[in-house]
Amino acid sequence: MKAIKKITCIGAGYVGGPTMSVIAQKNPDIAVTVVDLNQARIAAWNDADLNNLPVYEPGLDAVVGEARGRNLFFDTDVDKAIREADMIFISVNTPTKTYGKGKGQAADLKFVELCARQIAAVATDDKIVVEKSTLPVRTAEALKNILENTGNGVNFRILSNPEFLAEGTAVTDLHNPDRVLIGGEDEEAIEALVNVYAAWVPRERILTTNLWSSELSKLVANAFLAQRVSSINAISELCEVTGANVDEVSRAIGQDSRIGPKFLKASVGFGGSCFQKDILNLVYIARSYNLTAVADYWEQVIIMNDHQKTRFAEKIIQTMYNTVNGKHIAFLGWAFKKDTNDTRESAAIYVADHLLDEEAEIVVYDPKVSAEQIYKDLDYLGSRSPEDNRRLLKVVDNPYEALAGAHAAAVLTEWDEFKAYDWAKIKEGMKRPSFVFDGRKLLDKKELNRLGFAYYAIGE
């Protein structure tokens, strides 16, 4: 088979942008073009100032800076990029459906199908098509049907190559992955993609499977990780009523080599674009095959996560004498985790929504999330009018401004900078009693208590 010389990726988001940047960095002889219809997003990827990239990931600016213009290109001309490519990655959004059959659980595949139809319409020679988006099992079959029934005689070979990136460490994960998974039926096509990754990934870490195993592995990996978070969060509530400390329990069980310490940190709940979406997808697939017990089991992981967010908001209300009406609560963090500007399914959105229902006055500070994004997240929920959201919630770009005159501070994202603040100075400017609700178990409890804060953390 001829060597891959040109790769196109459709979709310049959180997966497509960083993944293709690293592929281009490690394969200087392959021209990599990332295309997207969103002109503002492509303009941001091409911005001369690398601080303005649309995705914030530590180390990504250096990777893009090295490869962009050499063999990494960002463009809006999708048809041209499809025509010229030997290999095409589909990396478009696959959100949970908000309408029709499967609403609230099934993946919405309309963008994937539109991609397939566009590839089918434009391609004039044989292509390898790689599913990079998170997709339900047997999507490859649908892709194959669309691509093969175009009648233009082009041979399409379908591969599944799910991503296992963690936001905040995506560049490290790409440079040094635990594994790269490639599923397919065509040995030659598989080998072509193996060779792209083998430019920097040891061969023994590149796993090849059939298409269906690859597609399912992605959903299952995220389900297992999310399950660990919900498991320790369930125990955190038990710790609070029994006098145990969830950090001590977590450390004790994490020392067991069969369990391990990762993803056992109690918190206000998981967020991000994948965990909830992938579990709901798994639940939907199980239900569609009448596997009720399987579906109920995995759905409980989501139920527990939702419960943790509600519980945290209720704890704030109860502790502040059962009313937060008119009270100034400073939110530290809005992103779903540190070192990313992604807010999808962030716990902060739902905790804020709950408190705003009680007419709390929230002031938000996050080092990487814009005011525009924060209001967009709240407006999307539709709980109240955009005017009310803006009346009750303010966004500031200085943490001390957010905390000045506050009745309480709530830590929603584990940004490292929050630990370094002058909490003695903050205490002087807050109302008394001064409450701190630590949803990420980030701050020094002894120090805050010494300063006179009323400090509450999950699982204690």
C-alpha positions as CSV (number, residue, x, y, z in Angstrom):
1,M,0.0,0.0,0.0
2,K,1.3,3.5,-0.8
3,A,2.5,5.5,2.2
4,I,0.1,8.1,3.7
5,K,1.2,11.5,2.5
6,K,-1.8,13.7,3.2
7,I,-4.2,13.5,6.2
8,T,-7.4,15.5,6.6
9,C,-9.3,15.9,9.9
10,I,-12.9,17.2,9.8
11,G,-13.5,19.0,13.1
12,A,-11.1,21.4,14.8
13,G,-12.3,21.0,18.3
14,Y,-10.9,19.5,21.5
15,V,-10.0,16.2,19.9
16,G,-9.2,17.1,16.3
17,G,-7.0,20.1,17.0
18,P,-4.6,18.6,19.5
19,T,-4.5,15.1,18.0
20,M,-3.7,16.4,14.5
21,S,-1.1,18.9,15.9
22,V,0.8,16.0,17.5
23,I,0.5,13.7,14.5
24,A,1.9,16.6,12.3
25,Q,4.7,17.3,14.9
26,K,5.8,13.6,14.9
27,N,5.4,13.0,11.2
28,P,7.0,16.0,9.4
29,D,6.7,14.2,6.0
30,I,2.9,14.0,6.2
31,A,0.8,17.1,5.4
32,V,-2.0,17.4,8.0
33,T,-4.9,19.7,7.3
34,V,-7.6,20.3,9.9
35,V,-10.9,21.7,8.5
36,D,-14.0,23.1,10.1
37,L,-16.9,25.2,8.9
38,N,-16.6,27.5,11.9
39,Q,-14.5,30.3,10.5
40,A,-13.8,32.0,13.9
41,R,-12.4,28.7,15.2
42,I,-10.1,28.2,12.2
43,A,-9.0,31.9,12.5
44,A,-8.1,31.2,16.2
45,W,-6.1,28.1,15.2
46,N,-4.2,30.3,12.7
47,D,-3.7,33.3,15.1
48,A,-0.1,34.5,15.2
49,D,-0.4,34.8,19.0
50,L,-0.3,31.2,20.2
51,N,-2.0,32.3,23.4
52,N,-5.3,32.7,21.4
53,L,-5.7,29.1,20.3
54,P,-9.3,28.0,20.7
55,V,-8.4,25.1,22.9
56,Y,-6.4,25.7,26.1
57,E,-4.1,22.7,26.9
58,P,-0.7,23.0,28.6
59,G,2.0,22.5,26.0
60,L,-0.3,22.7,22.9
61,D,1.0,26.2,21.9
62,A,4.6,24.8,21.5
63,V,3.4,21.8,19.4
64,V,1.3,24.0,17.1
65,G,4.1,26.6,16.9
66,E,6.5,23.9,15.7
67,A,4.3,22.3,13.1
68,R,1.9,25.0,11.8
69,G,2.9,26.3,8.4
70,R,5.4,23.5,8.0
71,N,3.1,20.5,7.6
72,L,0.1,21.5,9.8
73,F,-2.7,23.6,8.3
74,F,-6.0,24.9,9.5
75,D,-8.6,25.7,6.8
76,T,-12.3,26.1,6.1
77,D,-12.2,24.5,2.6
78,V,-13.6,21.1,3.5
79,D,-14.1,19.8,-0.1
80,K,-10.5,20.6,-1.2
81,A,-9.1,18.9,1.9
82,I,-11.3,15.8,1.4
83,R,-10.3,15.5,-2.3
84,E,-6.5,15.7,-1.6
85,A,-6.4,13.4,1.5
86,D,-5.2,9.7,1.6
87,M,-6.7,9.4,5.0
88,I,-9.6,11.3,6.6
89,F,-10.4,11.5,10.3
90,I,-13.9,12.3,11.3
91,S,-13.7,14.3,14.6
92,V,-17.0,16.1,14.8
93,N,-19.3,16.6,17.8
94,T,-21.6,13.7,18.8
95,P,-23.7,15.2,21.5
96,T,-26.5,13.4,23.4
97,K,-29.8,13.7,21.5
98,T,-32.1,16.4,22.6
99,Y,-35.1,15.3,20.5
100,G,-36.9,12.2,19.3
101,K,-36.1,8.5,20.0
102,G,-33.3,8.1,22.5
103,K,-33.7,11.8,23.7
104,G,-31.4,12.4,26.6
105,Q,-29.4,9.2,26.1
106,A,-28.5,8.2,22.5
107,A,-25.7,9.9,20.6
108,D,-26.8,12.3,17.9
109,L,-25.0,11.2,14.8
110,K,-26.3,13.8,12.4
111,F,-22.9,15.6,12.1
112,V,-21.1,12.2,11.5
113,E,-23.6,11.4,8.8
114,L,-23.3,14.8,7.1
115,C,-19.5,14.2,7.1
116,A,-19.9,10.8,5.5
117,R,-22.2,12.2,2.8
118,Q,-19.8,15.1,2.1
119,I,-16.9,12.7,1.8
120,A,-18.9,10.4,-0.5
121,A,-19.9,13.3,-2.7
122,V,-16.5,14.9,-3.1
123,A,-14.0,12.0,-3.1
124,T,-12.6,11.0,-6.5
125,D,-10.1,8.3,-5.4
126,D,-9.8,5.6,-2.6
127,K,-9.7,6.8,1.0
128,I,-9.2,5.4,4.4
129,V,-11.8,6.9,6.7
130,V,-11.1,7.0,10.5
131,E,-13.8,7.4,13.1
132,K,-12.2,9.6,15.8
133,S,-15.4,11.0,17.4
134,T,-16.9,9.0,20.2
135,L,-19.5,6.8,18.6
136,P,-22.0,4.1,19.6
137,V,-21.1,0.6,18.6
138,R,-21.8,-0.3,15.0
139,T,-21.7,3.2,13.7
140,A,-18.9,2.1,11.3
141,E,-21.5,0.0,9.6
142,A,-23.7,3.0,8.9
143,L,-20.7,5.0,7.6
144,K,-19.8,2.1,5.3
145,N,-23.3,2.0,3.9
146,I,-23.4,5.7,3.2
147,L,-19.9,5.7,1.6
148,E,-20.3,2.6,-0.5
149,N,-23.7,3.4,-1.9
150,T,-22.7,6.6,-3.7
151,G,-22.2,4.9,-7.0
152,N,-19.0,6.8,-7.9
153,G,-16.8,3.7,-7.7
154,V,-14.5,5.0,-4.9
155,N,-13.2,2.4,-2.4
156,F,-13.6,3.5,1.3
157,R,-12.0,1.6,4.1
158,I,-13.3,2.3,7.6
159,L,-11.2,2.3,10.8
160,S,-12.1,3.1,14.4
161,N,-9.5,5.0,16.4
162,P,-11.1,6.3,19.6
163,E,-9.3,9.0,21.6
164,F,-8.5,8.5,25.3
165,L,-7.3,12.0,26.1
166,A,-7.9,13.6,29.4
167,E,-8.4,17.3,29.1
168,G,-5.7,19.3,30.9
169,T,-3.1,16.6,30.1
170,A,-4.0,16.0,26.4
171,V,-0.6,16.8,25.0
172,T,1.2,14.6,27.5
173,D,-1.4,11.8,26.8
174,L,-0.8,12.2,23.0
175,H,3.0,12.2,23.4
176,N,3.0,9.2,25.7
177,P,-0.3,7.3,25.4
178,D,-1.1,4.2,27.5
179,R,-2.4,2.7,24.3
180,V,-3.5,3.6,20.8
181,L,-6.5,1.5,19.7
182,I,-7.2,0.8,16.1
183,G,-10.2,-1.3,15.0
184,G,-10.9,-2.4,11.5
185,E,-11.4,-5.3,9.1
186,D,-8.9,-4.3,6.4
187,E,-5.3,-5.2,7.3
188,E,-3.7,-2.9,4.8
189,A,-5.7,0.2,6.1
190,I,-4.9,-0.8,9.7
191,E,-1.2,-1.0,9.0
192,A,-1.3,2.4,7.3
193,L,-2.7,4.0,10.5
194,V,-0.4,2.0,12.7
195,N,2.6,3.4,10.8
196,V,1.4,7.0,11.4
197,Y,1.4,6.4,15.2
198,A,4.5,4.3,15.2
199,A,6.5,7.4,14.4
200,W,6.6,8.0,18.1
201,V,4.4,5.3,19.9
202,P,6.1,2.0,20.7
203,R,4.5,-0.8,18.7
204,E,3.5,-2.8,21.7
205,R,1.2,0.0,22.8
206,I,-0.7,0.1,19.5
207,L,-3.5,-2.4,19.9
208,T,-5.5,-3.6,16.9
209,T,-9.0,-5.1,17.2
210,N,-12.2,-5.6,15.2
211,L,-14.3,-2.5,14.6
212,W,-17.0,-3.3,17.2
213,S,-14.5,-4.0,20.0
214,S,-12.7,-0.7,19.3
215,E,-16.0,1.3,19.3
216,L,-17.2,-0.3,22.5
217,S,-13.8,0.0,24.3
218,K,-14.0,3.8,24.2
219,L,-17.5,3.8,25.9
220,V,-16.5,1.2,28.5
221,A,-13.2,3.0,29.4
222,N,-15.0,6.2,30.2
223,A,-17.8,4.3,32.0
224,F,-15.3,2.5,34.3
225,L,-13.5,5.8,35.1
226,A,-16.7,7.6,35.8
227,Q,-17.9,4.7,37.9
228,R,-14.8,5.1,40.2
229,V,-15.6,8.8,40.7
230,S,-19.3,8.1,41.6
231,S,-18.2,5.2,43.9
232,I,-15.9,7.4,46.0
233,N,-18.5,10.2,46.0
234,A,-21.1,7.8,47.3
235,I,-18.7,6.9,50.1
236,S,-18.0,10.6,50.8
237,E,-21.6,11.1,51.9
238,L,-21.3,8.1,54.2
239,C,-18.1,9.6,55.6
240,E,-19.8,12.8,56.5
241,V,-22.5,11.1,58.7
242,T,-20.2,8.5,60.3
243,G,-17.2,10.7,61.2
244,A,-14.8,9.0,58.7
245,N,-12.6,11.1,56.4
246,V,-13.0,10.2,52.7
247,D,-9.4,11.1,51.9
248,E,-8.2,8.6,54.5
249,V,-10.5,5.9,53.1
250,S,-9.4,6.7,49.6
251,R,-5.7,6.4,50.5
252,A,-6.3,3.1,52.3
253,I,-8.1,1.4,49.5
254,G,-5.9,3.0,46.8
255,Q,-2.9,1.2,48.3
256,D,-4.4,-2.1,47.2
257,S,-2.7,-2.9,43.9
258,R,-5.9,-4.4,42.6
259,I,-7.7,-1.1,43.0
260,G,-5.0,1.6,42.6
261,P,-5.3,5.3,43.6
262,K,-6.5,7.0,40.4
263,F,-9.9,8.5,40.1
264,L,-10.6,8.1,43.8
265,K,-10.7,11.8,44.8
266,A,-14.1,12.8,46.2
267,S,-15.4,16.0,44.7
268,V,-18.5,17.9,43.7
269,G,-18.8,15.5,40.7
270,F,-17.4,14.8,37.3
271,G,-18.0,16.9,34.2
272,G,-16.5,17.1,30.7
273,S,-17.7,16.2,27.3
274,C,-17.3,12.4,27.6
275,F,-18.1,10.7,30.8
276,Q,-21.8,11.5,31.0
277,K,-22.4,11.3,27.3
278,D,-20.6,7.9,26.9
279,I,-22.4,6.3,29.9
280,L,-25.8,7.5,28.6
281,N,-24.9,6.1,25.2
282,L,-24.0,2.7,26.9
283,V,-27.3,2.8,28.8
284,Y,-29.2,3.5,25.5
285,I,-27.5,0.7,23.7
286,A,-28.1,-1.8,26.5
287,R,-31.8,-0.7,26.6
288,S,-32.1,-1.1,22.8
289,Y,-31.1,-4.8,23.2
290,N,-33.5,-5.2,26.2
291,L,-30.6,-5.5,28.7
292,T,-32.4,-3.8,31.5
293,A,-30.2,-4.8,34.4
294,V,-27.1,-3.7,32.5
295,A,-28.7,-0.3,31.6
296,D,-29.9,0.3,35.2
297,Y,-26.4,-0.6,36.6
298,W,-24.6,2.0,34.4
299,E,-27.3,4.6,34.8
300,Q,-26.8,4.7,38.5
301,V,-23.3,6.2,37.9
302,I,-25.0,9.3,36.4
303,I,-27.7,9.4,39.1
304,M,-25.0,9.4,41.8
305,N,-23.1,12.2,40.0
306,D,-26.2,14.4,39.7
307,H,-26.9,13.7,43.4
308,Q,-23.4,14.9,44.4
309,K,-23.9,18.3,42.7
310,T,-27.3,18.8,44.2
311,R,-26.0,17.7,47.6
312,F,-23.2,20.3,47.5
313,A,-25.6,23.1,46.6
314,E,-28.0,22.0,49.4
315,K,-25.1,21.9,51.9
316,I,-24.3,25.6,51.1
317,I,-28.0,26.6,51.6
318,Q,-28.4,24.6,54.9
319,T,-25.1,25.8,56.4
320,M,-25.9,29.5,55.6
321,Y,-29.0,29.3,57.8
322,N,-31.3,27.8,55.2
323,T,-31.4,30.9,53.0
324,V,-29.0,32.3,50.4
325,N,-31.5,34.9,49.1
326,G,-29.5,38.1,48.4
327,K,-26.3,36.5,49.7
328,H,-23.0,37.1,47.8
329,I,-21.4,33.7,47.0
330,A,-18.0,33.8,45.2
331,F,-17.4,30.9,42.8
332,L,-13.8,30.0,42.3
333,G,-13.7,28.1,39.0
334,W,-16.2,27.3,36.3
335,A,-14.2,24.9,34.0
336,F,-15.0,21.2,34.6
337,K,-11.4,20.6,35.7
338,K,-8.2,22.5,36.0
339,D,-5.9,23.3,33.0
340,T,-8.7,23.5,30.5
341,N,-11.2,26.1,29.3
342,D,-13.8,23.4,28.7
343,T,-17.0,23.9,30.6
344,R,-19.1,21.1,29.2
345,E,-21.2,19.4,31.9
346,S,-19.2,21.3,34.6
347,A,-20.4,20.8,38.1
348,A,-20.3,24.6,38.6
349,I,-23.1,25.1,36.1
350,Y,-25.5,22.9,38.0
351,V,-24.5,24.1,41.5
352,A,-25.0,27.7,40.3
353,D,-28.3,26.9,38.8
354,H,-29.5,25.5,42.1
355,L,-28.4,28.5,44.1
356,L,-29.8,31.0,41.5
357,D,-33.2,29.3,42.0
358,E,-32.8,30.4,45.6
359,E,-32.0,34.0,44.4
360,A,-28.4,33.9,45.5
361,E,-26.1,36.5,44.0
362,I,-23.1,34.7,42.5
363,V,-19.8,36.3,41.4
364,V,-17.6,33.9,39.3
365,Y,-13.9,34.0,38.7
366,D,-12.2,31.4,36.5
367,P,-8.7,32.0,35.0
368,K,-9.5,30.6,31.6
369,V,-13.3,30.7,31.0
370,S,-14.8,33.8,29.4
371,A,-17.9,35.5,30.7
372,E,-19.6,34.8,27.4
373,Q,-19.2,31.1,27.9
374,I,-20.4,31.2,31.5
375,Y,-23.6,33.0,30.5
376,K,-24.1,30.6,27.5
377,D,-23.9,27.6,29.8
378,L,-26.5,29.0,32.1
379,D,-28.8,30.2,29.3
380,Y,-28.7,26.8,27.7
381,L,-30.3,25.2,30.8
382,G,-33.3,27.5,30.3
383,S,-34.1,27.6,34.0
384,R,-34.7,31.4,33.9
385,S,-34.4,34.3,31.5
386,P,-31.0,35.4,30.2
387,E,-31.8,38.8,31.9
388,D,-32.3,37.1,35.3
389,N,-29.0,35.1,34.8
390,R,-27.2,38.4,34.2
391,R,-28.9,40.1,37.1
392,L,-28.0,37.4,39.6
393,L,-24.6,36.3,38.4
394,K,-21.6,38.4,37.6
395,V,-18.3,37.4,36.1
396,V,-15.0,39.1,37.1
397,D,-11.4,38.7,36.0
398,N,-9.9,39.1,39.5
399,P,-10.4,36.6,42.3
400,Y,-10.0,39.2,45.1
401,E,-12.8,41.2,43.4
402,A,-15.0,38.1,43.4
403,L,-14.4,37.5,47.1
404,A,-14.7,41.1,48.3
405,G,-17.8,41.4,50.5
406,A,-18.8,37.7,49.9
407,H,-20.7,35.7,52.5
408,A,-19.1,32.5,51.2
409,A,-16.6,31.2,48.8
410,A,-17.2,27.9,46.8
411,V,-14.4,26.1,45.2
412,L,-15.7,24.4,42.0
413,T,-12.5,23.8,40.0
414,E,-9.2,22.6,41.3
415,W,-7.1,25.4,39.8
416,D,-3.7,25.4,41.6
417,E,-3.6,29.2,41.9
418,F,-6.5,29.1,44.4
419,K,-4.1,27.5,47.0
420,A,-1.7,30.4,46.7
421,Y,-4.1,33.2,47.4
422,D,-3.7,35.4,50.5
423,W,-6.5,33.9,52.5
424,A,-5.8,36.1,55.5
425,K,-6.4,39.2,53.3
426,I,-9.5,37.5,51.8
427,K,-10.9,36.9,55.3
428,E,-10.6,40.6,56.1
429,G,-12.8,41.5,53.1
430,M,-15.5,38.9,53.6
431,K,-18.8,39.1,55.6
432,R,-18.8,37.2,58.9
433,P,-19.2,34.4,59.6
434,S,-17.0,33.7,56.5
435,F,-17.8,30.4,54.9
436,V,-15.7,28.3,52.5
437,F,-17.2,25.3,50.7
438,D,-14.5,23.3,49.1
439,G,-16.0,21.2,46.4
440,R,-12.5,19.9,45.3
441,K,-10.9,19.3,48.7
442,L,-8.1,21.7,47.5
443,L,-7.5,24.2,50.3
444,D,-5.6,23.7,53.6
445,K,-8.4,23.1,56.1
446,K,-6.2,23.7,59.2
447,E,-4.9,27.0,57.9
448,L,-8.4,28.2,57.0
449,N,-9.8,27.2,60.3
450,R,-6.9,29.1,62.0
451,L,-7.8,32.2,60.1
452,G,-11.3,32.0,61.3
453,F,-13.1,30.6,58.3
454,A,-16.0,28.2,58.7
455,Y,-14.6,25.5,56.3
456,Y,-16.6,22.7,54.8
457,A,-15.2,20.0,52.5
458,I,-16.9,17.0,50.9
459,G,-16.4,13.7,52.7
460,E,-15.5,15.1,56.1
